[in-house]
Amino acid sequence: MIACLALLLSGCGGEDDPYVPTGNGLTYTWYFQNAGTNAWHKSGVTDNTYDDVMTKARAGRQVYCVVTDAWGHSVTTDTVTLVCN
């Protein structure tokens, strides 16, 4: 079973903002798109938590995760936007 948690993340000035899908025996492939661009990039994060230091330069970044189980079934999380308040 794959359970996903979609959040609107906020913070600024170096806070860590986690986004966490959960389950057992899962692999995680995270993707991000910087504000003002059309290109998605594969993140180096492979944990169930997308934990990145939030800065004003990253405000507007969009993030999603493809979660895959041991049998190759996958689910894609909702895309969230990082905001800096």
N, C-alpha and C positions, 0 to 999 in steps of 0.2 A: 504494500500500500504506500502510495506517495501522497503526502499532505504538503500543501504549499501555503505560505503566508505572504500576502501582498501588502506592502506598506508604502506610504508616502514618507520618504525619509527627509528629515530636516536637521539642520545643524550648521555650524560654521566655525572656522577658526581652529581646526584640528580635532574636532570630536570624531570618534568612530561611530559609524552608523550601520548596524548589522541588518541584513535581510536574510531570513532563515527558512528554507524548505526543510522538512524533516522526514525521517523514515529509517528503515534498516537495510543495509546492503546496497546503498545507493551511490551513484557517482554524479558529480555536479560539473556542468560546463557553463561558465558564466560569460555573458557577452555585454559589451557596453558600447554606447554611442555618445560622443561628446556633443554638447549643445552646438547648434548651427552647422552640423555636418550630416551627411547621409550614410556614412560608412559605419558598419558594425564591426567591432573588434573582439576577438576571443581574449578574455581575461586570463591571467595566470592563476587566478584563484580556483582551487579544486576542492575546497571544503564546502560544507553545507551553509556556511556563512559568508556572505559578501561583506567583508569588513575593510573599509577603506577610509583613510583620513579625509574628512570633508574640508575643502577649501573653496573660496569664492571662484577660483578657476574651474572647479568641477561642478559648479552650480548648473543645473539644467541637464546634466549627464543622465542618460537613460540606461537602465540595467535590467536584464532578465536572465533566467537560468533554465537550462535543459537538464532535467533530473531523469536519470536512467537507472532501472533496476537490473538485477543480475540476469534476467531473461531478455534484456534488450528493449523492454517496454519503456517508453519515455513520455514525459509530459513537460510542456513548456509553461513556465510561470507567466503571470501577467508582467508587463513592463512597468517599472516604477521610475519616477523622476526624482533625482536628488535636488533638493532646494537648499538655499542658504539664506536663512532669515537674518 
